Amino acid sequence: MERISIPFVRPLRHRAFRRLWLGQALSGIGDGIFPVAVVLLITARGDASRLGLVLAAEATTTAVMLVFGGVLADRFRQTRMMMASDILQFLAVVGYSLLDKGSPLVLLMIAAAVVGCGAGFYTPAYSAVIGSVVPTEDLQSAVALKSFTTRTGAVVGPALGGLLFILGGSRLAFLIDGATFAISFATLLGVEDHSTSRLVVRSMLRSAMDGLDTVRSRPWLATVILQGTLQIAFVFAPLVLLLPIGLTNSGRIDTFGLLLAVQALGSMLGAGLASRWQPRQPGTMALGALLLTCGELLALALSAPIPVLAVCVLFTGGGFAVFGVLYNAAMMRGVPAPMLARVFSLDALGAQVLAPIALAATPVVVERLGFVVTLAVAMAVLIITTVAPLLVSGMPTFSTSQEHDP
């Protein structure tokens, strides 16, 4: 085994991680299929505001369930939480396969809400379990491989989703998506992670507050969560809609799936870089990588040619992946294992709490302020909320002088 020296390959020496990774790699393709299938299904109704409401329904339930998901994942086996999530999301996407563009909006929103519920349980459990199935020396490589395979699936998924939609409509796309969750469930059977069911001696509320205390005792971590809340609300959630809106306005919506795949390719490259990169100031480098999204915002505002927009989207994906790998590895190193799932859930909750409002409001804001002004506001918020946090103690290194358990 010592012959294996490629950073991405090293974590695969561990059987439990191999199975986790295999399930993630397959379901990642399904995750890439899902947004394309939903966008194509909803936009066929000819109303962008409906798309915002459906995506907001998913984001709302994700945010609500993240609180409970983090607490439960720190009490029970994290792989069991992931299996429950797979079941929920399987049922939801199979439900989508029974719907069409003429289905009532409320049914589309309910199915999206169930997907969000599953994601709320899955995210903290999967993020936390990695540290229990690989040793410390393989941790950053494992995080990078997780990111890399997710983005690989997102390259294949959108292209496959578009193809499946052409061949068999949304029903075929959602059925294939459902199959990926079923396979992910099967790969988790028999996985022996080192997280164990813990005796419940504290209330759910007190357990959640313990996680909040852990975050507050680490100013850099609390600041990044707040930064994420603002950036998701004013930049990244609106961008989910601004990209297809901009493409629709310019008559180029047929390139949407291709651009999603290009962004995912950028994320793959960014994860590959971050897997072996050990900067002296990981916080500075991670935050700086987020500024690469300015290129995509500017390209959309100028209605740049598709090749130019594609390059900018590529850098957006790469920057976000670099941030994610460096930041998640820092959390795994700096937060006590018994608190990790709760901290991951609070981080994900911070990212989701304003997302439903942002998704529902973006079409209205574009209508009132105009497309270009909305992009300009997003760029200003991105720059301010990326530069200002660097003044916080411990932010440049993603650590405090004394990481401690509160």
For each residue, the residues with C-beta under 8 A, 3 or more apart:
1: 4 13
2:
3:
4: 1 9 10 13
5: 9 10
6: 9 10
7: 10 140 141 144 275 276
8: 11 141 144 145 148 272 275
9: 4 5 6 12
10: 4 5 6 7 13 138 141
11: 8 14 17 21 134 138 141 142 145
12: 9 17 18 21 145
13: 1 4 10 138
14: 11 17 18 133 134 135 138
15: 18 19
16: 19 20 133 191 192 193
17: 11 12 14 20 21 130 133 134 142
18: 12 14 15 21 22
19: 15 16 22 23 187 188 190 191
20: 16 17 23 24 79 126 129 130 133 187 188 191
21: 11 12 17 18 24 25 145 146 149
22: 18 19 25 26 187
23: 19 20 26 27 183 184 185 186 187 188
24: 20 21 27 28 126 146 149 150 184
25: 21 22 28 29 149 152 153
26: 22 23 29 30 153 180 183 184 187
27: 23 24 30 31 86 153 180 181 183 184
28: 24 25 31 32 149 150 151 152 153 154 157
29: 25 26 32 33 153 156 157 160 180
30: 26 27 33 34 93 153 157 176 177 178 179 180 181
31: 27 28 34 35 150 153 154 157 180
32: 28 29 35 36 153 154 155 156 157 158 160 161 260 261 264
33: 29 30 36 37 157 158 160 161 164 173 174 176 177 180
34: 30 31 37 38 93 115 157 161 174 177
35: 31 32 38 39 158 161 260
36: 32 33 39 40 157 158 161 162 165 173 256 257 260
37: 33 34 40 41 96 161 164 165 170 173 174 177
38: 34 35 41 42 51 54 55 96 112
39: 35 36 42 43 51 244 256
40: 36 37 43 44 161 162 165 170
41: 37 38 44 96 99 100 101 108 170
42: 38 39 45 47 50 51 54 101 108
43: 39 40 46 48 51 244 248 253
44: 40 41 101
45: 42 50 101
46: 43
47: 42 50 51
48: 43 51 52 241 244 245 248 363
49: 52 53 360 363 364
50: 42 45 47 53 54 105 108
51: 38 39 42 43 47 48 54 55 241 244
52: 48 49 55 56 241 359 360 361 362 363
53: 49 50 56 57 105 109 359 360
54: 38 42 50 51 57 58 105 108 109 112
55: 38 51 52 58 59 112 240 241 359
56: 52 53 59 60 355 356 357 359 360
57: 53 54 60 61 109 110 112 113 116 356
58: 54 55 61 62 112 113 115 116 119
59: 55 56 62 63 116 237 352 355 356 359
60: 56 57 63 64 113 116 356
61: 57 58 64 65 113 114 116 117 120
62: 58 59 65 66 116 117 119 120 123 348 352
63: 59 60 66 116 120 349 352 353 355 356
64: 60 61 67 68 120
65: 61 62 68 69 116 117 119 120 121
66: 62 63 69 70 120 123 124 345 346 348 349 352
67: 64 70 71 208 345 349
68: 64 65 71 72 120 121 204
69: 65 66 72 73 81 120 121 122 123 124 125 341 345
70: 66 67 73 74 124 208 211 341 342 343 344 345 346 348 349
71: 67 68 74 75 204 207 208 211 341 342 345
72: 68 69 75 76 81 121
73: 69 70 76 78 81 121 124 125 128 195 341 342 345
74: 70 71 128 198 207 211 338 339 340 341 342
75: 71 72 197 198 200 207
76: 72 73 80 81 197 198
77: 80 81 193 195 196 197
78: 73 81 82 125 126 128 129 132 193 195 341
79: 20 82 83 125 129 188 191 193 195
80: 76 77 83 84
81: 69 72 73 76 77 78 84 85 121 122 125
82: 78 79 85 86 121 122 125 126 129 184 188
83: 79 80 86 87 185 188 189
84: 80 81 87 88 118 121
85: 81 82 88 89 118 119 121 122 125
86: 27 82 83 89 90 118 122 181 182 184 185 188
87: 83 84 90 91 118 181 185
88: 84 85 91 92 114 115 117 118 121
89: 85 86 92 93 114 115 118 119 122 181
90: 86 87 93 94 178 181 182 185
91: 87 88 94 95 114
92: 88 89 95 96 111 112 114 115 118
93: 30 34 89 90 96 97 111 115 174 175 177 178 181
94: 90 91 97 98 174 175 178
95: 91 92 98 99 111 114
96: 37 38 41 92 93 99 108 111 170 174
97: 93 94 170 171 172 174 175 178
98: 94 95 171
99: 41 95 96 103 107 108 111 170
100: 41 103 169 170 171
101: 41 42 44 45
102:
103: 99 100 107 108
104: 107 108
105: 50 53 54 108 109
106: 109 110
107: 99 103 104 110 111
108: 41 42 50 54 96 99 103 104 105 111 112
109: 53 54 57 105 106 112 113
110: 57 106 107 113 114
111: 92 93 95 96 99 107 108 114 115
112: 38 54 55 57 58 92 108 109 115 116
113: 57 58 60 61 109 110 116 117
114: 61 88 89 91 92 95 110 111 117 118
115: 34 58 88 89 92 93 111 112 118 119
116: 57 58 59 60 61 62 63 65 112 113 119 120
117: 61 62 65 88 113 114 120 121
118: 84 85 86 87 88 89 92 114 115 121 122
119: 58 62 65 85 89 115 116 122 123
120: 61 62 63 64 65 66 68 69 116 117 123 348
121: 65 68 69 72 73 81 82 84 85 88 117 118 124 125
122: 69 81 82 85 86 89 118 119 125 126
123: 62 66 69 119 120 126 127 344 345 348
124: 66 69 70 73 121 127 128 341 342 344 345 348
125: 69 73 78 79 81 82 85 121 122 128 129 341
126: 20 24 78 82 122 123 129 130
127: 123 124 130 328 340 341 344 348
128: 73 74 78 124 125 131 132 195 337 340 341 344
129: 20 78 79 82 125 126 132 133 193 195
130: 17 20 126 127 133 134 139 142 143 146 332
131: 128 134 139 332 337 340
132: 78 128 129 193 194 195 337
133: 14 16 17 20 129 130 193 194
134: 11 14 17 130 131 138 139 142
135: 14 138 139
136: 139 333
137:
138: 10 11 13 14 134 135 141 142
139: 130 131 134 135 136 142 143 329 332 333
140: 7 143 144 274 275 325 329
141: 7 8 10 11 138 144 145 275 276
142: 11 17 130 134 138 139 145 146
143: 130 139 140 146 147 325 328 329 332
144: 7 8 140 141 147 148 271 272 274 275 276 325
145: 8 11 12 21 141 142 148 149 271 275
146: 21 24 130 142 143 149 150
147: 143 144 150 151 267 270 271 274 321 324 325
148: 8 144 145 151 152 268 271 272 275
149: 21 24 25 28 145 146 152 153
150: 24 28 31 146 147 153 154 267
151: 28 147 148 154 155 264 265 266 267 268 270 271 317 321
152: 25 28 148 149 155 156 264 268
153: 25 26 27 28 29 30 31 32 149 150 156 157 264
154: 28 31 32 150 151 157 158 260 261 263 264 267
155: 32 151 152 158 159 261 264 265 268
156: 29 32 152 153 159 160 261
157: 28 29 30 31 32 33 34 36 153 154 160 161 264
158: 32 33 35 36 154 155 161 162 257 258 260 261 264
159: 155 156 162 163 257 258 261
160: 29 32 33 156 157 163 164 176
161: 32 33 34 35 36 37 40 157 158 164 165 173 257
162: 36 40 158 159 165 166 257
163: 159 160 166 167
164: 33 37 160 161 167 168 172 173 176
165: 36 37 40 161 162 168 169 170 172 173
166: 162 163
167: 163 164 172
168: 164 165 171 172 173
169: 100 165 172 173
170: 37 40 41 96 97 99 100 165 173 174
171: 97 98 100 168 174 175
172: 97 164 165 167 168 169 175 176
173: 33 36 37 161 164 165 168 169 170 176 177
174: 33 34 37 93 94 96 97 170 171 177 178
175: 93 94 97 171 172 178 179
176: 30 33 160 164 172 173 179 180
177: 30 33 34 37 93 173 174 180 181
178: 30 90 93 94 97 174 175 181 182
179: 30 175 176 182 183
180: 26 27 29 30 31 33 176 177 183 184
181: 27 30 86 87 89 90 93 177 178 184 185
182: 86 90 178 179 185 186
183: 23 26 27 179 180 186 187
184: 23 24 26 27 82 86 180 181 187 188
185: 23 83 86 87 90 181 182 188 189
186: 23 182 183 189
187: 19 20 22 23 26 183 184 191
188: 19 20 23 79 82 83 86 184 185 191
189: 83 185 186
190: 19
191: 16 19 20 79 187 188
192: 16
193: 16 77 78 79 129 132 133
194: 132 133
195: 73 77 78 79 128 129 132
196: 77
197: 75 76 77
198: 74 75 76 338
199:
200: 75
201:
202: 206 207 210
203: 206 207
204: 68 71 207 208
205: 208 209
206: 202 203 209 210
207: 71 74 75 202 203 204 210 211 342
208: 67 70 71 204 205 211 212 342
209: 205 206 212 213
210: 202 206 207 213 214 339 342 406
211: 70 71 74 207 208 214 215 339 342 343 345 346
212: 208 209 215 216 346
213: 209 210 216 217 406
214: 210 211 217 218 335 336 339 342 343 405 406
215: 211 212 218 221 222 225 343 346
216: 212 213 222 406
217: 213 214 400 404 406
218: 214 215 221 222 334 335 394 400 403
219: 222 223 392 393 394 395 400
220: 223 224 283 392 393 394 395 397 398 399 400
221: 215 218 224 225 331 334 335 343 347
222: 215 216 218 219 225 226
223: 219 220 226 227 389 392 395
224: 220 221 227 228 327 347 389 395
225: 215 221 222 228 229 346 347 350
226: 222 223 229 230 350
227: 223 224 230 231 385 386 389
228: 224 225 231 232 347 350 351
229: 225 226 232 233 350 351 353 354
230: 226 227 233 234 381 385
231: 227 228 234 235 236 290 381 382 385 386
232: 228 229 235 236 237 351 352 354 355 358
233: 229 230 237 354 355 357 358
234: 230 231 238 358 377 378 381 382
235: 231 232 238 239 293 297 378 379 381 382
236: 231 232 239 240 293
237: 59 232 233 240 241 354 355 358 359 362
238: 234 235 241 242 358 359 362 365 374 378
239: 235 236 242 243 293 296 297 378
240: 55 236 237 243 359
241: 48 51 52 55 237 238 244 245 359 362 363
242: 238 239 245 246 300 362 366 371 374 375 378
243: 239 240 246 247 256 259 296 300 313
244: 39 43 48 51 241 247 248 253 256
245: 48 241 242 248 249 363 366 371
246: 242 243 249 250 300 303 371
247: 243 244 250 252 253 255 256 259
248: 43 48 244 245 251 253
249: 245 246 371
250: 246 247 303
251: 248
252: 247 255 306
253: 43 244 247 248 256
254:
255: 247 252 258 259 306
256: 36 39 243 244 247 253 259 260
257: 36 158 159 161 162 260 261
258: 158 159 255 261 262 310
259: 243 247 255 256 262 263 306 309 310 313
260: 32 35 36 154 158 256 257 263 264
261: 32 154 155 156 158 159 257 258 264 265
262: 258 259 265 266 310 313 314 317
263: 154 259 260 266 267 313 314 316 317
264: 32 151 152 153 154 155 157 158 260 261 267 268 317
265: 151 155 261 262 268 269 314 317
266: 151 262 263 269 270 313 314 315 316 317 318 319 321
267: 147 150 151 154 263 264 270 271 317 318 320 321
268: 148 151 152 155 264 265 271 272 317 321
269: 265 266 272 273 314 317 318 321
270: 147 151 266 267 273 274 289 317 318 319 320 321 322 325
271: 144 145 147 148 151 267 268 274 275 321 322 324 325
272: 8 144 148 268 269 275 276
273: 269 270 276 277 318 322
274: 140 144 147 270 271 277 321 322 324 325 326
275: 7 8 140 141 144 145 148 271 272 325
276: 7 141 144 272 273
277: 273 274 285 322 326
278: 282
279: 282 284 285 326
280: 397
281: 284 285 396 397
282: 278 279 285 286 326 329 330 397 398
283: 220 286 287 326 330 390 394 395 396 397 398
284: 279 281 287 288 390 395 396
285: 277 279 281 282 288 289 322 326
286: 282 283 289 290 322 323 326 327 398
287: 283 284 290 291 323 386 387 389 390 395
288: 284 285 291 386
289: 270 285 286 292 318 319 320 322 323
290: 231 286 287 293 319 320 323 382 386
291: 287 288 294 319 382 383 386
292: 289 295 315 316 318 319
293: 235 236 239 290 296 297 315 316 319 320 382
294: 291 297 298 379 382 383
295: 292 298 299 311 312 315 316
296: 239 243 293 299 300 309 312 313 315 316
297: 235 239 293 294 300 301 375 378 379 382
298: 294 295 301 302 304 312 375 379
299: 295 296 302 304 308 309 312
300: 242 243 246 296 297 303 304 309 371 375
301: 297 298 371 372 375 376
302: 298 299
303: 246 250 300
304: 298 299 300 308 309 312
305: 308 309
306: 252 255 259 309 310
307: 310 311
308: 299 304 305 311 312
309: 259 296 299 300 304 305 306 312 313
310: 258 259 262 306 307 313 314
311: 295 307 308 314 315
312: 295 296 298 299 304 308 309 315 316
313: 243 259 262 263 266 296 309 310 316 317
314: 262 263 265 266 269 310 311 317 318
315: 266 292 293 295 296 311 312 318 319
316: 263 266 292 293 295 296 312 313 319 320
317: 151 262 263 264 265 266 267 268 269 270 313 314 320 321
318: 266 267 269 270 273 289 292 314 315 321 322
319: 266 270 289 290 291 292 293 315 316 322 323
320: 267 270 289 290 293 316 317 323 324
321: 147 151 266 267 268 269 270 271 274 317 318 324 325
322: 270 271 273 274 277 285 286 289 318 319 325 326
323: 286 287 289 290 319 320 326 327
324: 147 271 274 320 321 327 328
325: 140 143 144 147 270 271 274 275 321 322 328 329
326: 274 277 279 282 283 285 286 322 323 329 330 398
327: 224 286 323 324 330 331 398
328: 127 143 324 325 331 332
329: 139 140 143 282 325 326 332 333
330: 282 283 326 327 333 334 398 399
331: 221 327 328 334 335 340 343 344 347
332: 130 131 139 143 328 329 335 340
333: 136 139 329 330 399
334: 218 221 330 331 398 399 400 403
335: 214 218 221 331 332 339 340 343 403
336: 214 339 340 405
337: 128 131 132 340
338: 74 198
339: 74 210 211 214 335 336 342 343 405
340: 74 127 128 131 331 332 335 336 337 343 344
341: 69 70 71 73 74 78 124 125 127 128 344 345
342: 70 71 73 74 124 207 208 210 211 214 339 345 346
343: 70 211 214 215 221 331 335 339 340 346 347
344: 70 123 124 127 128 331 340 341 347 348
345: 66 67 69 70 71 73 123 124 211 341 342 348 349
346: 66 70 211 212 215 225 342 343 349 350
347: 221 224 225 228 331 343 344 350 351
348: 62 66 70 120 123 124 127 344 345 351 352
349: 63 66 67 70 345 346 352 353
350: 225 226 228 229 346 347 353
351: 228 229 232 347 348 355
352: 59 62 63 66 232 348 349 355 356
353: 63 229 349 350
354: 229 232 233 237 357 358
355: 56 59 63 232 233 237 351 352 358 359
356: 56 57 59 60 63 352 359 360
357: 56 233 354 360 361
358: 232 233 234 237 238 354 355 361 362
359: 52 53 55 56 59 237 238 240 241 355 356 362
360: 49 52 53 56 356 357 364
361: 52 357 358 364 365
362: 52 237 238 241 242 358 359 365 366 374
363: 48 49 52 241 245 366 367
364: 49 360 361 367 368
365: 238 361 362 368 369 374
366: 242 245 362 363 369 370 371 374
367: 363 364
368: 364 365
369: 365 366 373 374 377
370: 366 373 374
371: 242 245 246 249 300 301 366 374 375
372: 301 375 376
373: 369 370 376 377
374: 238 242 362 365 366 369 370 371 377 378
375: 242 297 298 300 301 371 372 378 379
376: 301 372 373 379 380
377: 234 369 373 374 380 381
378: 234 235 238 239 242 297 374 375 381 382
379: 235 294 297 298 375 376 382 383
380: 376 377 383 384
381: 230 231 234 235 377 378 384 385
382: 231 234 235 290 291 293 294 297 378 379 385 386
383: 291 294 379 380 386 387
384: 380 381 387 388
385: 227 230 231 381 382 388 389
386: 227 231 287 288 290 291 382 383 389
387: 287 383 384 390
388: 384 385 391
389: 223 224 227 287 385 386 392 395
390: 283 284 287 387 395 396
391: 388 395
392: 219 220 223 389 395
393: 219 220 400
394: 218 219 220 283 397 398 399 400 401
395: 219 220 223 224 283 284 287 389 390 391 392 398
396: 281 283 284 390
397: 220 280 281 282 283 394
398: 220 282 283 286 326 327 330 334 394 395
399: 220 330 333 334 394 403
400: 217 218 219 220 334 393 394 403
401: 394
402:
403: 218 334 335 399 400
404: 217
405: 214 336 339
406: 210 213 214 216 217
